[in-house]
Amino acid sequence: GQCFGRRDIHTSKCQTGGGDIRTEVLRTLPWGKCVMVGDPHILTFDRPLGPMLDALVPGEYRMIESSSLEVHARFGYTERFPEAASWLGLAVGGKLIDDHHLAVSYVGPGQGHAGFRLAWDHKEFFADKTKKADSWTSDDGVLKATYGEMDPSEWHREARHTIGGTSGKIPAYSFHLKPDIHIYVLIGPDNGTCIMEMRKLPGSQDGLCGNFNCDPHDDAMAALENRGLAAAIDPAESLFKFAVGPRPPANVMTPVKHPVSTSDIMDNCPATVKAQASKLCAALEGAEKRACIVDACAAKDVSVVKASVAAGALEQDVSRNN
């Protein structure tokens, strides 16, 4: 079915309900969020509360594919997550943004902002890494970019997942692409968290962000595999060809033999880490609890999720009391 909003409906703010209830909204296209956190876990437009998808194998993937917009994401290994890929970059292009191309990628060797390279139509911006804050606007105004200290909690409850602490502002990028695309990147030491907020595209769309048809069931990984959208794409077809700087080192992008699934990660998780993570993550619920345990096991260290557990538990408590 189709999903059209009466007026500025944001599906990411919907609450869970009981029973077999179907809502149809008409007129303008609704807003939604696609969220990429951890190593990495993906909340699709139609699954704002989960369950999450997992893309554990390094490579470049189609997050959104449509006739008017393409969005590719890069996942690869990092120092903290050496066996399960983390978010390393995003590339956007298409006629919806006047055939421009935005590319954001971590290539190192420096950590944080120093290791990220940003480009618009293959031309670098935010190149001066000594600045604590910066802004840049394309000549035609299609892109407005900002770098500086921001509060991740204003973007999504999961934005602090594994790298965002529990409170306060931390370095991040914000991109506004005309007409209605907002992208937020929380900067980690050698990875990031990415949140895309946008209206449903006219016509059809698909990819690891889902098809935005208000049906969460056809966003399952098995369904995406059947539609040929779950596998990494050939680098020659990737929008990261519009990026600047070197490609990530081979060890970042070369798949390891093991693990390749969350089951593998859990099966190979040290008993002490699994026990500590199960206890620590018990404060969370549903998909967030599962993702928390998986991230601790992938890193073989519960310290990577302590801050996000505290932030997530606080957010859930606020939600229950409102």
C-alpha positions in Angstrom: 0.0 0.0 0.0 0.9 3.7 -0.3 1.6 6.0 2.6 0.7 9.6 2.2 0.6 12.2 5.0 -2.2 14.7 5.6 0.2 17.4 6.8 3.8 16.9 7.9 3.3 13.4 9.4 6.6 12.1 10.9 6.5 8.3 11.0 9.6 8.2 13.2 7.5 9.8 16.0 4.7 7.3 15.9 4.1 5.2 19.0 3.4 1.5 19.1 -0.2 0.4 19.2 -2.1 -2.7 19.9 -4.4 -4.8 17.8 -4.9 -4.9 14.1 -5.1 -1.2 13.3 -4.4 0.3 9.8 -3.9 4.0 9.3 -4.2 5.6 5.9 -3.2 9.2 5.5 -3.7 11.3 2.4 -2.4 14.4 0.6 1.3 15.3 1.2 4.0 12.8 1.4 5.0 11.9 5.0 8.4 12.3 6.7 10.5 9.4 7.9 14.0 8.6 9.3 16.5 6.0 8.3 19.0 5.4 11.1 22.4 3.8 10.9 24.1 3.1 14.3 26.6 0.7 15.9 28.2 -2.0 13.8 25.8 -1.2 12.0 22.2 -1.6 12.9 19.6 0.0 10.6 16.2 1.3 11.5 14.2 1.7 8.2 11.6 4.3 7.4 8.9 1.8 8.1 10.5 0.4 11.3 11.1 3.4 13.6 10.9 1.2 16.6 12.6 -1.9 15.1 13.4 -4.7 14.6 16.7 -3.5 13.2 18.5 -4.7 10.2 22.2 -5.7 10.5 24.8 -5.1 7.8 27.8 -6.8 9.2 29.9 -7.4 6.0 32.0 -4.4 4.8 31.2 -2.8 1.5 29.1 -0.1 -0.1 25.4 -0.6 0.0 22.2 0.9 -1.6 20.4 2.6 1.2 17.9 4.4 -1.1 17.4 3.6 -4.8 14.8 5.4 -6.9 14.5 7.3 -10.2 15.1 10.6 -8.5 17.6 9.9 -5.7 20.3 7.5 -4.8 22.0 7.1 -1.4 24.9 4.7 -0.8 26.5 3.9 2.6 29.9 2.5 3.3 30.5 0.0 6.1 33.9 -1.3 7.2 35.9 -2.6 10.1 37.3 -0.2 12.8 39.6 -0.5 15.7 36.8 -1.0 18.2 34.7 -3.3 15.9 37.3 -5.4 14.1 34.9 -8.2 13.1 31.6 -6.4 12.4 31.4 -3.5 10.0 30.6 0.1 11.2 29.3 3.1 9.4 32.1 4.9 7.5 30.4 7.1 5.0 27.5 8.3 2.9 27.2 9.4 -0.7 24.1 11.0 -2.2 23.1 11.9 -5.8 20.3 12.2 -8.2 18.0 14.6 -10.1 16.1 15.5 -6.9 19.2 17.5 -5.8 19.8 18.8 -9.4 22.2 16.0 -10.2 24.7 17.1 -7.6 26.7 14.6 -5.5 27.5 14.8 -1.8 30.1 12.4 -0.3 31.1 12.1 3.3 33.7 9.4 4.2 36.1 8.5 7.0 39.5 7.6 5.5 41.9 8.4 8.3 44.6 8.3 9.5 43.5 11.0 12.0 40.6 10.4 14.4 37.3 12.2 14.4 36.9 15.3 12.1 40.5 15.1 11.1 40.0 11.7 9.4 36.8 12.6 7.5 36.8 14.0 4.0 33.7 15.8 2.6 33.0 16.7 -1.0 30.4 18.3 -3.2 30.6 17.4 -6.9 34.1 16.0 -6.2 35.3 19.3 -4.7 36.3 19.2 -1.0 34.9 21.4 1.7 35.6 21.6 5.5 39.2 20.9 4.6 40.6 23.1 7.4 40.6 20.6 10.3 41.8 23.2 12.8 38.4 24.9 13.0 36.1 24.0 15.9 33.1 25.0 13.9 32.4 25.7 10.2 29.7 26.1 7.6 29.5 25.9 3.9 26.8 26.5 1.2 26.9 25.5 -2.4 26.8 28.2 -5.0 23.2 27.4 -6.0 22.1 26.9 -2.4 21.1 23.2 -2.8 23.4 22.1 0.0 23.9 23.9 3.4 26.4 22.1 5.6 27.4 22.7 9.2 30.2 21.4 11.4 30.4 21.9 15.1 29.2 20.8 18.6 25.6 19.5 18.4 23.2 17.5 20.7 22.6 14.1 19.1 19.5 13.6 21.2 17.7 16.3 19.2 18.0 14.0 16.1 17.1 10.6 17.4 17.0 8.5 20.6 19.6 6.1 19.1 21.9 8.8 17.9 24.3 8.4 20.8 24.6 4.6 20.3 28.1 3.4 21.1 29.9 6.8 20.5 27.7 9.6 21.8 28.0 9.6 25.6 24.9 10.2 27.7 24.5 14.0 27.4 25.9 17.2 26.1 27.0 18.4 22.7 29.7 16.6 20.6 31.2 17.1 17.2 28.9 16.4 14.3 27.9 17.3 10.7 24.5 18.6 9.6 23.5 18.6 5.9 20.4 20.2 4.5 19.7 19.3 0.9 16.9 20.9 -1.0 14.1 20.3 -1.1 13.5 18.1 2.0 16.5 16.0 2.9 18.3 16.4 6.3 21.3 14.3 7.1 23.0 14.2 10.5 26.4 12.5 11.1 27.7 12.0 14.7 31.5 11.9 14.4 33.2 8.9 16.1 36.9 8.2 16.5 37.1 6.2 13.3 33.4 5.7 12.4 30.1 7.5 12.7 26.4 7.4 13.3 24.2 8.6 10.4 20.5 9.7 10.5 18.6 10.7 7.4 15.3 12.5 7.6 13.3 13.1 4.5 9.9 12.9 2.9 8.8 9.8 1.1 9.9 10.1 -2.5 7.3 10.4 -5.3 6.9 7.0 -7.0 8.8 4.0 -5.7 11.9 3.7 -3.6 13.8 0.8 -2.0 17.1 -0.2 -0.4 18.4 -1.0 3.1 16.4 2.0 4.3 13.3 0.1 3.2 10.7 1.0 0.6 8.7 3.5 2.8 5.3 1.9 2.1 4.2 1.8 5.7 4.6 -2.0 5.8 7.4 -3.0 8.2 7.2 -6.7 7.2 8.7 -6.3 3.7 11.7 -4.5 5.2 13.0 -7.7 6.6 16.5 -8.7 5.4 15.1 -11.8 3.7 12.7 -9.7 1.7 15.5 -7.3 0.7 17.6 -10.2 -0.4 14.7 -11.4 -2.6 14.6 -8.0 -4.2 18.4 -8.0 -4.8 19.1 -5.1 -2.4 20.9 -6.7 0.5 24.3 -7.3 -1.0 27.2 -4.8 -1.3 27.5 -3.2 -4.7 30.5 -3.1 -7.1 32.8 -0.2 -6.2 32.6 0.9 -9.8 28.9 1.5 -9.4 29.2 3.3 -6.1 28.5 7.0 -5.6 31.7 7.1 -3.6 33.5 7.7 -6.9 32.6 11.3 -6.2 34.4 11.3 -2.9 37.8 12.9 -2.3 40.8 11.3 -0.6 42.0 7.6 -0.7 39.7 4.6 -0.4 39.8 2.9 3.0 42.7 0.5 3.6 42.1 -3.1 2.4 41.9 -4.4 6.0 39.0 -2.1 6.6 37.0 -3.3 3.6 38.0 -7.0 3.2 35.4 -9.4 4.8 36.7 -11.7 7.5 35.7 -15.3 7.3 34.0 -15.1 10.7 31.6 -13.8 11.9 29.1 -12.9 9.2 25.9 -12.8 11.2 24.7 -11.7 14.6 24.3 -15.4 15.5 28.0 -15.8 14.7 28.9 -12.8 16.9 26.8 -14.1 19.8 28.2 -17.7 19.4 31.7 -16.4 19.5 31.1 -13.8 22.3 33.3 -14.4 25.4 31.1 -15.7 28.2 32.1 -12.9 30.6 31.3 -10.2 28.0 28.0 -11.8 27.2 27.0 -12.0 30.8 28.1 -8.4 31.5 26.3 -7.1 28.4 23.1 -9.0 29.2 23.0 -7.5 32.6 23.9 -4.0 31.4 21.6 -3.9 28.5 18.6 -5.2 30.5 17.6 -1.6 31.1 16.7 -1.3 27.4 13.8 -2.9 25.5 13.2 -4.9 22.3 15.4 -4.2 19.4 17.6 -1.7 21.3 18.3 -4.3 24.0 19.4 -6.9 21.3 21.5 -4.3 19.4 23.2 -3.4 22.7 24.3 -6.9 23.5 25.4 -7.6 19.9 27.6 -4.4 19.9 29.3 -5.4 23.1 30.0 -8.8 21.8 31.3 -7.5 18.5 33.7 -5.3 20.3 34.3 -7.9 23.0 34.1 -5.0 25.5 31.0 -3.7 27.3 32.5 -0.2 27.7 31.4 0.6 24.1 27.8 0.5 25.1 27.7 1.8 28.6 27.0 5.4 27.6 24.4 4.5 25.1 22.6 2.2 27.6 22.3 5.1 30.0 21.0 7.5 27.3 18.6 4.9 25.9 17.2 4.0 29.3 16.6 7.6 30.0 14.8 8.1 26.7 12.6 5.1 27.2 11.7 6.3 30.7 10.7 9.7 29.4 8.6 8.1 26.7 6.7 5.9 29.2 5.9 8.9 31.3 4.7 11.2 28.5 
